[in-house]
Amino acid sequence: CISSKPASALARAWLTRAAAGDRADLAAAAKAVFGRGARVAERERLALPEGWEKRTVEVESGEIALEKTAEFLAAAREGAAPWRLSEAVVESAGRPGRGTVRLVFATLAPAE
């Protein structure tokens, strides 16, 4: 497909479409894998030059079987926008193989 739009406009259009559904994708994946105790919250929006922003989102599980963390990371990787895992905290629940996780993801997107 050939377009008359400049490459930066095409990239912005693609990222806008991708970012629109991606927080919802993370939330859906968290609920599907971690269950009802999952929480997804926007942590920060940082304005960048030329109409871009850095978005940071935090995902927290309730108490889970810790092996589900890898399942969630695989599901999150398949989302529309390019989220990067920037922080992970795993806490034991005092029982073998159980605990909670807090995962922080960041992405660049067109400013809203």
Backbone as JSON Lines, residues from 0, in Angstrom:
{"i":0,"aa":"C","n":[0.84,-1.17,0.0],"ca":[0.0,0.0,0.0],"c":[0.89,1.24,0.0]}
{"i":1,"aa":"I","n":[0.71,2.11,-0.95],"ca":[1.48,3.34,-1.05],"c":[0.61,4.49,-0.55]}
{"i":2,"aa":"S","n":[1.19,5.34,0.29],"ca":[0.44,6.45,0.86],"c":[1.13,7.76,0.55]}
{"i":3,"aa":"S","n":[0.35,8.83,0.47],"ca":[0.92,10.15,0.25],"c":[1.31,10.8,1.58]}
{"i":4,"aa":"K","n":[0.99,10.17,2.71],"ca":[1.36,10.72,4.01],"c":[2.85,10.52,4.26]}
{"i":5,"aa":"P","n":[3.52,11.49,4.93],"ca":[4.92,11.27,5.29],"c":[5.04,10.12,6.28]}
{"i":6,"aa":"A","n":[6.22,9.53,6.35],"ca":[6.44,8.37,7.22],"c":[6.1,8.69,8.67]}
{"i":7,"aa":"S","n":[6.42,9.89,9.16],"ca":[6.13,10.22,10.55],"c":[4.63,10.25,10.81]}
{"i":8,"aa":"A","n":[3.84,10.7,9.84],"ca":[2.38,10.72,9.98],"c":[1.83,9.29,9.99]}
{"i":9,"aa":"L","n":[2.4,8.42,9.17],"ca":[1.97,7.02,9.15],"c":[2.3,6.34,10.48]}
{"i":10,"aa":"A","n":[3.51,6.61,11.0],"ca":[3.9,6.03,12.28],"c":[2.98,6.53,13.39]}
{"i":11,"aa":"R","n":[2.69,7.82,13.4],"ca":[1.8,8.39,14.42],"c":[0.41,7.75,14.33]}
{"i":12,"aa":"A","n":[-0.11,7.58,13.13],"ca":[-1.43,6.98,12.96],"c":[-1.44,5.54,13.47]}
{"i":13,"aa":"W","n":[-0.4,4.78,13.14],"ca":[-0.32,3.4,13.61],"c":[-0.23,3.35,15.13]}
{"i":14,"aa":"L","n":[0.64,4.17,15.72],"ca":[0.79,4.15,17.17],"c":[-0.46,4.64,17.88]}
{"i":15,"aa":"T","n":[-1.17,5.58,17.3],"ca":[-2.41,6.06,17.9],"c":[-3.44,4.94,17.97]}
{"i":16,"aa":"R","n":[-3.59,4.2,16.86],"ca":[-4.52,3.06,16.86],"c":[-4.06,2.0,17.86]}
{"i":17,"aa":"A","n":[-2.77,1.7,17.89],"ca":[-2.24,0.67,18.78],"c":[-2.42,1.05,20.23]}
{"i":18,"aa":"A","n":[-2.09,2.3,20.57],"ca":[-2.15,2.74,21.96],"c":[-3.58,2.82,22.48]}
{"i":19,"aa":"A","n":[-4.53,3.09,21.62],"ca":[-5.92,3.24,22.04],"c":[-6.44,1.98,22.71]}
{"i":20,"aa":"G","n":[-6.08,0.83,22.21],"ca":[-6.6,-0.4,22.79],"c":[-5.64,-1.1,23.71]}
{"i":21,"aa":"D","n":[-4.41,-0.63,23.82],"ca":[-3.43,-1.45,24.51],"c":[-3.57,-1.48,26.01]}
{"i":22,"aa":"R","n":[-3.95,-0.36,26.65],"ca":[-4.14,-0.42,28.09],"c":[-5.27,-1.39,28.39]}
{"i":23,"aa":"A","n":[-6.3,-1.36,27.55],"ca":[-7.41,-2.31,27.69],"c":[-6.9,-3.74,27.47]}
{"i":24,"aa":"D","n":[-5.96,-3.93,26.52],"ca":[-5.39,-5.25,26.3],"c":[-4.65,-5.74,27.54]}
{"i":25,"aa":"L","n":[-3.86,-4.85,28.18],"ca":[-3.15,-5.22,29.4],"c":[-4.14,-5.58,30.51]}
{"i":26,"aa":"A","n":[-5.19,-4.78,30.65],"ca":[-6.19,-5.04,31.68],"c":[-6.91,-6.36,31.43]}
{"i":27,"aa":"A","n":[-7.26,-6.62,30.18],"ca":[-7.94,-7.88,29.85],"c":[-7.02,-9.07,30.11]}
{"i":28,"aa":"A","n":[-5.76,-8.95,29.74],"ca":[-4.81,-10.03,29.98],"c":[-4.61,-10.25,31.48]}
{"i":29,"aa":"A","n":[-4.52,-9.16,32.24],"ca":[-4.34,-9.28,33.7],"c":[-5.53,-9.99,34.34]}
{"i":30,"aa":"K","n":[-6.74,-9.59,33.95],"ca":[-7.94,-10.23,34.51],"c":[-8.02,-11.71,34.1]}
{"i":31,"aa":"A","n":[-7.67,-11.99,32.85],"ca":[-7.75,-13.37,32.36],"c":[-6.74,-14.28,33.07]}
{"i":32,"aa":"V","n":[-5.54,-13.77,33.3],"ca":[-4.48,-14.61,33.86],"c":[-4.46,-14.55,35.39]}
{"i":33,"aa":"F","n":[-4.56,-13.33,35.95],"ca":[-4.43,-13.17,37.41],"c":[-5.76,-13.25,38.14]}
{"i":34,"aa":"G","n":[-6.87,-13.12,37.42],"ca":[-8.18,-13.2,38.06],"c":[-8.69,-11.85,38.54]}
{"i":35,"aa":"R","n":[-9.74,-11.89,39.34],"ca":[-10.43,-10.67,39.77],"c":[-9.57,-9.74,40.6]}
{"i":36,"aa":"G","n":[-8.54,-10.25,41.26],"ca":[-7.69,-9.42,42.11],"c":[-6.72,-8.55,41.34]}
{"i":37,"aa":"A","n":[-6.69,-8.68,40.02],"ca":[-5.75,-7.91,39.21],"c":[-6.16,-6.44,39.15]}
{"i":38,"aa":"R","n":[-5.16,-5.57,39.1],"ca":[-5.4,-4.13,39.0],"c":[-4.44,-3.55,37.98]}
{"i":39,"aa":"V","n":[-4.96,-2.72,37.07],"ca":[-4.14,-2.03,36.07],"c":[-4.42,-0.54,36.23]}
{"i":40,"aa":"A","n":[-3.36,0.23,36.45],"ca":[-3.54,1.67,36.66],"c":[-2.45,2.45,35.94]}
{"i":41,"aa":"E","n":[-2.87,3.57,35.37],"ca":[-1.87,4.45,34.76],"c":[-1.06,5.08,35.89]}
{"i":42,"aa":"R","n":[0.24,5.05,35.73],"ca":[1.13,5.56,36.76],"c":[1.65,6.95,36.42]}
{"i":43,"aa":"E","n":[1.94,7.19,35.12],"ca":[2.54,8.46,34.74],"c":[2.36,8.71,33.25]}
{"i":44,"aa":"R","n":[2.25,9.99,32.89],"ca":[2.32,10.44,31.5],"c":[3.32,11.57,31.48]}
{"i":45,"aa":"L","n":[4.33,11.43,30.66],"ca":[5.38,12.43,30.57],"c":[5.4,13.0,29.16]}
{"i":46,"aa":"A","n":[5.16,14.31,29.05],"ca":[5.14,14.96,27.73],"c":[6.54,14.97,27.14]}
{"i":47,"aa":"L","n":[6.63,14.64,25.87],"ca":[7.89,14.65,25.13],"c":[7.76,15.6,23.94]}
{"i":48,"aa":"P","n":[8.87,15.97,23.33],"ca":[8.81,16.88,22.18],"c":[7.99,16.33,21.01]}
{"i":49,"aa":"E","n":[7.54,17.23,20.18],"ca":[6.87,16.93,18.91],"c":[5.6,16.1,19.05]}
{"i":50,"aa":"G","n":[4.85,16.33,20.15],"ca":[3.55,15.68,20.3],"c":[3.57,14.23,20.76]}
{"i":51,"aa":"W","n":[4.62,13.8,21.41],"ca":[4.71,12.44,21.92],"c":[4.66,12.46,23.44]}
{"i":52,"aa":"E","n":[4.37,11.31,24.03],"ca":[4.43,11.17,25.48],"c":[4.87,9.76,25.85]}
{"i":53,"aa":"K","n":[5.47,9.67,27.03],"ca":[5.83,8.37,27.6],"c":[4.73,8.02,28.59]}
{"i":54,"aa":"R","n":[4.14,6.85,28.43],"ca":[3.09,6.38,29.33],"c":[3.63,5.23,30.16]}
{"i":55,"aa":"T","n":[3.32,5.26,31.43],"ca":[3.73,4.19,32.34],"c":[2.49,3.62,33.0]}
{"i":56,"aa":"V","n":[2.36,2.3,32.98],"ca":[1.21,1.59,33.53],"c":[1.71,0.54,34.51]}
{"i":57,"aa":"E","n":[0.99,0.41,35.62],"ca":[1.34,-0.58,36.65],"c":[0.28,-1.67,36.69]}
{"i":58,"aa":"V","n":[0.73,-2.91,36.72],"ca":[-0.17,-4.06,36.82],"c":[0.16,-4.77,38.12]}
{"i":59,"aa":"E","n":[-0.87,-4.99,38.95],"ca":[-0.68,-5.72,40.2],"c":[-1.61,-6.91,40.24]}
{"i":60,"aa":"S","n":[-1.09,-8.01,40.75],"ca":[-1.92,-9.19,40.93],"c":[-2.36,-9.24,42.38]}
{"i":61,"aa":"G","n":[-3.39,-10.0,42.64],"ca":[-3.67,-10.41,44.01],"c":[-2.75,-11.6,44.27]}
{"i":62,"aa":"E","n":[-3.02,-12.35,45.3],"ca":[-2.2,-13.56,45.54],"c":[-2.48,-14.56,44.43]}
{"i":63,"aa":"I","n":[-1.39,-15.05,43.81],"ca":[-1.51,-15.97,42.67],"c":[-0.46,-17.07,42.8]}
{"i":64,"aa":"A","n":[-0.61,-18.1,41.97],"ca":[0.48,-19.04,41.73],"c":[1.49,-18.27,40.89]}
{"i":65,"aa":"L","n":[2.7,-18.13,41.37],"ca":[3.69,-17.26,40.71],"c":[4.01,-17.69,39.28]}
{"i":66,"aa":"E","n":[3.77,-18.94,38.93],"ca":[4.02,-19.38,37.56],"c":[3.12,-18.64,36.56]}
{"i":67,"aa":"K","n":[2.03,-18.06,37.03],"ca":[1.13,-17.3,36.14],"c":[1.78,-16.02,35.63]}
{"i":68,"aa":"T","n":[2.84,-15.56,36.3],"ca":[3.53,-14.34,35.87],"c":[4.06,-14.5,34.45]}
{"i":69,"aa":"A","n":[4.69,-15.62,34.15],"ca":[5.21,-15.85,32.8],"c":[4.09,-15.9,31.78]}
{"i":70,"aa":"E","n":[2.97,-16.49,32.15],"ca":[1.8,-16.55,31.26],"c":[1.29,-15.14,30.95]}
{"i":71,"aa":"F","n":[1.24,-14.27,31.98],"ca":[0.8,-12.9,31.76],"c":[1.77,-12.13,30.87]}
{"i":72,"aa":"L","n":[3.07,-12.28,31.12],"ca":[4.06,-11.57,30.31],"c":[3.95,-11.99,28.84]}
{"i":73,"aa":"A","n":[3.7,-13.25,28.58],"ca":[3.52,-13.71,27.2],"c":[2.27,-13.09,26.59]}
{"i":74,"aa":"A","n":[1.18,-13.0,27.35],"ca":[-0.05,-12.4,26.84],"c":[0.14,-10.9,26.6]}
{"i":75,"aa":"A","n":[0.84,-10.22,27.5],"ca":[1.08,-8.77,27.35],"c":[1.94,-8.49,26.13]}
{"i":76,"aa":"R","n":[2.87,-9.35,25.84],"ca":[3.76,-9.17,24.69],"c":[2.98,-9.2,23.38]}
{"i":77,"aa":"E","n":[1.85,-9.88,23.36],"ca":[1.06,-10.0,22.14],"c":[0.11,-8.82,21.92]}
{"i":78,"aa":"G","n":[0.13,-7.82,22.81],"ca":[-0.73,-6.65,22.68],"c":[-0.37,-5.8,21.47]}
{"i":79,"aa":"A","n":[-1.2,-4.83,21.18],"ca":[-1.03,-4.0,19.98],"c":[0.15,-3.05,20.06]}
{"i":80,"aa":"A","n":[0.3,-2.32,21.16],"ca":[1.39,-1.33,21.27],"c":[2.63,-1.96,21.88]}
{"i":81,"aa":"P","n":[3.78,-1.38,21.61],"ca":[5.04,-1.95,22.1],"c":[5.36,-1.56,23.55]}
{"i":82,"aa":"W","n":[4.75,-2.23,24.52],"ca":[5.04,-1.98,25.93],"c":[6.35,-2.67,26.29]}
{"i":83,"aa":"R","n":[7.13,-2.02,27.16],"ca":[8.37,-2.62,27.66],"c":[8.25,-2.77,29.16]}
{"i":84,"aa":"L","n":[8.62,-3.93,29.66],"ca":[8.64,-4.15,31.1],"c":[9.8,-3.37,31.68]}
{"i":85,"aa":"S","n":[9.52,-2.45,32.61],"ca":[10.59,-1.62,33.17],"c":[10.86,-1.91,34.64]}
{"i":86,"aa":"E","n":[9.94,-2.62,35.3],"ca":[10.13,-2.92,36.71],"c":[9.29,-4.14,37.06]}
{"i":87,"aa":"A","n":[9.81,-4.99,37.92],"ca":[9.05,-6.15,38.39],"c":[9.38,-6.4,39.86]}
{"i":88,"aa":"V","n":[8.35,-6.54,40.67],"ca":[8.52,-6.84,42.09],"c":[7.69,-8.09,42.37]}
{"i":89,"aa":"V","n":[8.33,-9.09,42.93],"ca":[7.66,-10.33,43.28],"c":[7.79,-10.51,44.79]}
{"i":90,"aa":"E","n":[6.66,-10.71,45.46],"ca":[6.67,-10.9,46.91],"c":[6.04,-12.24,47.26]}
{"i":91,"aa":"S","n":[6.69,-12.95,48.16],"ca":[6.2,-14.24,48.6],"c":[4.96,-14.07,49.47]}
{"i":92,"aa":"A","n":[4.06,-15.03,49.37],"ca":[2.87,-15.05,50.23],"c":[3.11,-15.94,51.44]}
{"i":93,"aa":"G","n":[4.33,-16.46,51.58],"ca":[4.65,-17.31,52.71],"c":[4.3,-18.77,52.48]}
{"i":94,"aa":"R","n":[3.83,-19.07,51.29],"ca":[3.53,-20.45,50.92],"c":[4.29,-20.76,49.64]}
{"i":95,"aa":"P","n":[4.78,-21.97,49.49],"ca":[5.57,-22.3,48.29],"c":[4.82,-22.01,46.99]}
{"i":96,"aa":"G","n":[5.49,-21.28,46.09],"ca":[4.95,-21.02,44.76],"c":[3.85,-19.98,44.69]}
{"i":97,"aa":"R","n":[3.54,-19.31,45.81],"ca":[2.45,-18.32,45.82],"c":[2.99,-16.96,46.22]}
{"i":98,"aa":"G","n":[2.36,-15.93,45.69],"ca":[2.77,-14.58,46.03],"c":[2.01,-13.55,45.22]}
{"i":99,"aa":"T","n":[2.54,-12.33,45.22],"ca":[1.96,-11.24,44.45],"c":[3.05,-10.66,43.55]}
{"i":100,"aa":"V","n":[2.62,-10.06,42.45],"ca":[3.57,-9.39,41.56],"c":[3.07,-7.99,41.25]}
{"i":101,"aa":"R","n":[4.04,-7.09,41.06],"ca":[3.76,-5.73,40.59],"c":[4.68,-5.51,39.41]}
{"i":102,"aa":"L","n":[4.08,-5.26,38.26],"ca":[4.83,-5.09,37.01],"c":[4.56,-3.7,36.46]}
{"i":103,"aa":"V","n":[5.63,-3.02,36.05],"ca":[5.5,-1.68,35.5],"c":[5.93,-1.74,34.04]}
{"i":104,"aa":"F","n":[5.05,-1.23,33.16],"ca":[5.31,-1.2,31.72],"c":[5.35,0.25,31.25]}
{"i":105,"aa":"A","n":[6.17,0.53,30.24],"ca":[6.24,1.87,29.65],"c":[6.18,1.76,28.14]}
{"i":106,"aa":"T","n":[5.66,2.81,27.5],"ca":[5.61,2.88,26.04],"c":[5.64,4.34,25.6]}
{"i":107,"aa":"L","n":[6.0,4.57,24.36],"ca":[5.9,5.89,23.76],"c":[4.66,5.9,22.88]}
{"i":108,"aa":"A","n":[3.95,7.0,22.9],"ca":[2.71,7.1,22.12],"c":[2.46,8.55,21.75]}
{"i":109,"aa":"P","n":[1.64,8.79,20.74],"ca":[1.26,10.16,20.42],"c":[0.5,10.75,21.62]}
{"i":110,"aa":"A","n":[0.76,12.01,21.92],"ca":[0.07,12.68,23.03],"c":[-1.43,12.77,22.73]}
{"i":111,"aa":"E","n":[-2.2,12.65,23.76],"ca":[-3.67,12.74,23.61],"c":[-4.13,14.15,23.88]}
